[in-house]
Amino acid sequence: MNKIRPNGLLVVILGMLSMLPPLAIDMYLPSFLDIAKDLAVSQEKVQTTLALFTAGFAIGQLFWGPIADSFGRKPIILIGIIGGAIASFFLTAVEDINTFYLLRLVQGLFGAAPAVVVGALVRDLFDRNQFARFMSTMMIITMLAPLVAPIFGGHLAKWFHWHSIFYVLMAMGILCATLVALFVPETLQTENKAPLNFSTVLKNFGAIISHKATLGYVLVGGLSFAGMFSFLTSGSLIYIGIYGVSSENFGYFFVMNIAIMIVMTFINGKLVVKIGSEKMLRIGLGIQLIAGFWLIICAIFQLGLWPMAIGVAVFVGMISTIGSNAGAAILERYPQMAGTANAVAGTMRFGIGSCVGFALSHIPLASERPMLFTMAACAIVGALVYYFLSCRNQD
């Protein structure tokens, strides 16, 4: 099979597609208190909208991944982008929390399509180490989204209205759909298309998660993401509501988080081909574990805003290193059903994150301790899972 050689434009387009979920997640975070006020609900109910988006995102990946293995990558990407843009349009006019809940769930369901299929598309092109390297390069582009999204969203909400945030998401979706339609090729060859059979899909799901090492990689990615999602769920309420950071300045704390992530992504891209994705995964997990213990210290001794923010930044900064290398390990084992494997990984990642975020959103935030203890627990459990499932069960 002749593989398609990616060019710079393809890298940029795929990077833009990867930006859509973090934009949908991060851009409205500084507006949580404003949304709660406008819809006359508690801030905890607004937090739940984030968990619903990720729940839809998790469920959608199980659905879209196998379909992409049967019908191709490009059409599924387009369906997802267009569906997400339509949901964003209706969110610009939302007036009650129940409609907000429904539309965010739908937005997550459609947003899952490009997210899960992009990973499979890249896997069509590269082997394991090259895949990890390419994903690291693409993630550098993707980092622009969480870097600017809270800042941009905070200023949009201040100068216009938080509804305007969803107008921007709609416009971004239209732009991405146009670029994909014009410039992204189909990478799934006809001979590699798998018949869509849901009994086979369930069997494949079972085969993937029943393999101990693979299950370890899946859970490691999910727990790492859940730790970051704890910050996304409660961070704005803690930084703004407890420590008095202004809504338009909250996004600048993301700069510190993403700066570390960009540095680690760059390092991962340089070293992964030399020392392998497995060793880079261990490095990421080790640093995140140290950050988790530091957050426990911050919580117990209440060290204040900046010690906590630094610990959070180091924790979040490991996400791309852990995610790209764990993902590479999973897809390396299942090249003939990369869409399905990526769907399982993505579903577990966002499913675990959604469950943790949903639980955290129902805990009154009188202090930063619930968030910090949750993040630390995710790092500790993730390290133990890797050791007992993946590390000790290498093929």
C-alpha positions in Angstrom: 0.0 0.0 0.0 1.3 3.4 -1.0 1.2 5.8 1.9 0.3 9.4 1.5 3.1 11.8 2.4 1.7 14.6 4.6 2.7 18.2 3.9 2.8 21.4 5.9 -0.8 22.3 5.0 -2.1 18.9 6.1 -0.3 19.3 9.5 -1.9 22.8 10.0 -5.4 21.5 9.1 -5.1 18.5 11.4 -3.8 20.8 14.1 -6.9 23.0 13.6 -9.2 20.0 13.9 -7.4 19.0 17.1 -8.0 22.6 18.4 -11.8 22.3 18.2 -12.4 20.2 21.4 -10.1 22.4 23.6 -11.7 25.5 22.2 -15.1 24.1 23.1 -13.9 23.2 26.6 -11.6 26.1 27.5 -13.1 29.2 25.9 -16.1 29.5 28.2 -14.4 28.6 31.5 -13.9 32.2 32.6 -17.7 32.8 32.0 -19.0 30.2 34.5 -20.1 32.7 37.1 -21.7 35.0 34.4 -23.5 32.0 32.9 -24.8 31.0 36.3 -26.1 34.5 36.9 -27.8 34.8 33.5 -29.5 31.4 33.7 -30.3 31.9 37.4 -28.6 28.6 38.5 -25.8 27.6 40.8 -22.2 27.6 39.7 -22.2 23.8 40.3 -24.9 23.3 37.6 -22.7 25.3 35.1 -19.8 23.0 35.9 -22.0 20.1 35.0 -22.3 21.4 31.4 -18.6 20.7 31.0 -19.0 17.1 32.2 -21.9 16.6 29.8 -19.8 17.8 26.9 -17.1 15.3 27.7 -19.6 12.5 28.3 -20.9 13.1 24.8 -17.4 13.3 23.6 -16.6 9.9 25.2 -19.7 8.1 23.9 -19.3 9.6 20.4 -15.9 8.2 20.0 -17.2 4.6 20.4 -19.7 5.4 17.7 -17.5 7.3 15.2 -14.3 5.2 15.5 -15.7 2.0 14.0 -17.7 3.9 11.4 -14.4 5.5 10.3 -12.9 2.1 9.9 -15.7 1.1 7.6 -16.5 4.2 5.5 -13.3 6.2 5.6 -11.8 9.0 7.6 -12.8 12.2 5.6 -16.6 11.9 5.5 -16.8 11.2 9.3 -14.6 14.2 10.0 -16.9 16.4 8.0 -20.0 15.1 9.6 -18.6 15.8 13.1 -17.4 19.3 12.3 -20.7 20.4 10.7 -22.7 18.9 13.5 -20.6 20.6 16.1 -21.0 23.9 14.3 -24.8 23.6 14.2 -24.8 22.9 18.0 -22.7 26.0 18.6 -25.1 28.1 16.6 -28.1 27.0 18.8 -25.9 27.6 21.9 -25.7 31.3 21.0 -29.4 31.7 21.9 -29.7 29.4 24.9 -31.8 30.8 27.7 -32.2 28.0 30.2 -29.8 25.4 31.8 -31.6 22.3 30.5 -31.3 23.5 26.9 -27.6 24.2 27.7 -27.2 20.7 29.0 -28.7 19.1 25.9 -26.8 21.2 23.4 -23.5 20.6 25.1 -24.1 16.9 25.1 -24.9 17.0 21.3 -21.9 19.2 20.7 -19.7 16.7 22.5 -21.2 13.8 20.4 -20.4 15.4 17.1 -17.1 16.9 18.3 -15.9 13.4 19.0 -15.9 12.5 15.3 -12.9 14.5 14.1 -11.1 14.0 17.4 -11.0 10.2 17.2 -10.6 10.0 13.4 -7.6 12.3 13.2 -5.6 9.9 15.3 -6.5 7.0 13.1 -5.7 9.1 10.0 -2.2 9.9 11.3 -1.8 6.2 12.2 -2.5 5.4 8.5 0.6 7.3 7.6 3.3 6.4 10.2 4.8 3.7 12.4 4.8 3.9 16.2 7.7 6.2 16.8 7.0 8.4 13.8 3.4 8.5 14.9 4.4 9.8 18.3 6.7 12.3 16.8 4.1 13.6 14.3 1.5 13.8 17.1 3.9 15.8 19.2 4.4 18.3 16.3 0.7 18.5 15.8 0.1 19.0 19.5 2.3 22.1 19.4 -0.2 23.6 17.0 -3.0 22.3 19.1 -1.5 24.0 22.2 -2.5 27.4 20.7 -6.2 26.6 21.6 -5.9 26.2 25.4 -3.3 28.9 25.4 -5.5 31.6 23.9 -9.0 30.2 24.5 -9.6 31.3 28.1 -8.0 34.7 27.5 -10.0 35.2 24.3 -13.1 33.9 25.9 -12.7 36.1 29.0 -12.4 39.2 26.9 -15.3 38.2 24.6 -17.5 37.7 27.6 -16.4 41.1 29.1 -16.9 43.2 26.0 -19.8 41.4 24.3 -21.7 38.5 25.9 -20.8 34.9 26.7 -23.1 33.8 23.8 -20.4 35.3 21.4 -18.1 32.5 22.5 -20.3 30.0 20.7 -20.4 32.2 17.5 -16.7 31.9 17.4 -16.8 28.2 17.7 -19.4 28.0 14.9 -17.2 30.1 12.6 -14.2 27.9 13.5 -16.2 24.8 12.5 -17.2 26.3 9.2 -13.6 27.2 8.4 -12.3 23.7 9.3 -15.1 22.0 7.3 -14.1 24.0 4.2 -10.4 23.2 4.6 -11.0 19.5 5.1 -13.3 19.3 2.1 -10.8 21.0 -0.1 -7.4 19.7 1.1 -7.5 16.6 3.3 -7.2 13.3 1.4 -8.7 10.0 2.3 -6.1 7.8 4.0 -8.0 4.6 4.5 -7.4 2.3 1.6 -10.3 0.4 0.1 -8.8 -3.0 0.9 -8.4 -2.0 4.6 -12.1 -1.0 5.1 -13.8 -3.2 7.7 -17.5 -4.1 7.3 -19.6 -2.3 9.9 -20.8 -5.0 12.2 -21.7 -4.0 15.7 -21.2 -7.4 17.1 -17.7 -7.4 15.6 -17.2 -3.9 17.0 -18.1 -5.1 20.5 -15.8 -8.1 20.1 -13.0 -5.8 19.1 -13.6 -3.5 22.0 -13.4 -6.5 24.3 -10.2 -7.8 22.7 -8.6 -4.4 23.2 -9.4 -3.9 26.8 -8.9 -7.5 27.8 -5.2 -7.2 26.9 -3.5 -6.2 30.2 -0.8 -4.0 28.8 -3.2 -2.2 26.4 -5.7 -1.7 29.2 -3.0 -0.2 31.3 -2.1 2.3 28.5 -5.8 3.2 28.1 -6.3 3.8 31.8 -3.1 5.8 32.1 -4.2 8.2 29.4 -7.7 8.4 31.0 -6.4 9.1 34.6 -3.9 11.7 33.4 -6.6 13.5 31.5 -9.0 13.2 34.5 -6.4 15.0 36.6 -6.3 17.9 34.1 -10.1 17.8 33.8 -10.4 18.3 37.5 -8.6 21.6 37.0 -10.8 22.5 34.0 -13.9 21.8 36.0 -13.0 23.7 39.2 -10.0 25.8 38.3 -11.9 29.0 37.3 -14.1 28.9 40.3 -11.1 28.5 42.6 -8.8 31.0 40.9 -11.6 33.6 40.4 -14.1 32.8 43.2 -11.6 32.0 46.0 -8.4 33.8 45.1 -10.0 36.8 43.4 -8.3 36.5 40.0 -10.4 38.6 37.4 -12.2 36.6 34.7 -10.3 38.2 31.9 -7.0 37.4 33.6 -7.8 33.8 34.5 -6.7 32.7 31.1 -3.2 33.9 31.7 -2.7 31.1 34.2 -3.3 28.8 31.3 -0.2 30.3 29.7 1.9 28.9 32.4 0.3 25.5 32.0 0.6 25.4 28.3 4.1 26.8 28.3 5.3 23.7 30.2 3.2 21.5 27.9 4.8 23.0 24.8 8.3 22.5 26.1 7.6 18.9 27.0 5.9 18.3 23.6 9.0 19.7 21.9 11.3 17.5 24.0 9.1 14.5 23.3 9.3 15.1 19.6 13.1 15.3 19.7 13.7 12.4 22.0 11.0 9.8 21.2 12.7 8.6 18.1 16.0 8.2 19.9 14.9 6.6 23.2 11.4 5.3 22.3 7.9 6.2 23.3 7.9 3.8 26.2 10.7 5.6 28.1 9.1 9.0 27.3 5.8 7.8 28.7 7.6 6.8 32.0 9.3 10.2 32.2 5.9 11.9 31.8 4.2 9.8 34.4 7.1 10.2 36.9 7.1 14.0 36.6 3.3 14.1 36.9 3.5 11.9 40.0 5.9 14.3 41.7 3.6 17.2 40.8 0.7 15.2 42.4 2.6 14.9 45.7 3.4 18.6 45.6 -0.3 19.4 45.2 -1.1 17.3 48.3 1.4 19.5 50.2 -0.2 22.6 48.9 -3.6 21.4 49.9 -2.6 20.3 53.4 -0.6 23.4 54.3 -2.7 25.8 52.2 0.4 27.4 50.6 -1.6 29.8 48.5 -2.2 30.7 44.9 1.2 30.6 43.3 2.6 27.4 44.8 -0.7 25.7 43.8 -0.6 27.3 40.3 3.0 26.1 39.7 2.1 22.6 40.8 -1.0 22.5 38.6 1.1 23.8 35.6 3.7 21.0 36.0 0.9 18.4 36.3 -1.0 19.7 33.2 2.3 20.1 31.3 2.7 16.3 31.2 -0.6 15.6 29.5 0.7 15.7 25.9 3.8 13.5 26.7 1.7 10.9 28.4 -1.2 11.0 25.9 0.8 10.8 22.7 3.1 8.0 23.9 0.3 6.0 25.5 -1.7 6.4 22.3 1.2 5.3 20.2 1.5 2.1 22.2 -2.2 1.3 21.8 -2.3 2.0 18.1 0.9 0.1 17.4 -0.9 -3.1 18.6 -4.0 -2.6 16.4 -3.0 -1.1 13.0 -5.8 -2.8 11.2 -8.5 -1.3 13.4 -6.8 2.0 14.4 -10.2 3.9 14.4 -11.7 1.4 16.9 -8.6 1.3 19.1 -8.4 5.1 19.1 -12.1 5.2 19.9 -11.6 2.9 23.0 -8.7 5.1 24.2 -10.6 8.3 23.6 -13.8 7.0 25.2 -11.9 5.9 28.3 -10.0 9.2 28.5 -13.0 11.4 28.3 -15.3 9.0 30.1 -13.0 8.9 33.1 -12.5 12.6 32.9 -16.3 13.2 32.7 -17.0 11.0 35.7 -14.3 12.6 37.8 -15.5 16.1 36.7 -19.1 15.3 37.4 -18.3 14.1 40.9 -16.1 17.1 41.6 -18.9 19.5 40.3 -21.1 18.2 43.2 -18.6 19.0 45.9 -19.0 22.6 47.3 -15.8 24.5 46.7 -15.1 26.1 50.0 -11.3 25.7 49.3 -8.9 24.4 46.7 -8.5 21.0 48.5 -11.1 18.9 46.6 -9.5 19.8 43.2 -5.9 19.3 44.4 -6.6 16.0 46.2 -8.4 14.7 43.1 -5.6 15.6 40.8 -3.0 13.9 43.1 -5.2 10.8 43.3 -5.3 10.6 39.5 -1.5 10.8 39.2 -0.9 8.1 41.9 -3.5 5.7 40.6 -2.2 6.2 37.0 1.4 5.4 38.0 0.3 2.2 39.8 -1.9 1.2 36.9 1.0 1.6 34.5 3.4 -0.4 36.7 1.0 -3.4 37.3 -0.7 -3.6 33.9 1.5 -2.2 31.2 5.1 -2.3 32.6 4.8 -5.9 33.9 3.0 -7.2 30.8 5.1 -6.1 27.9 4.8 -8.3 24.8 
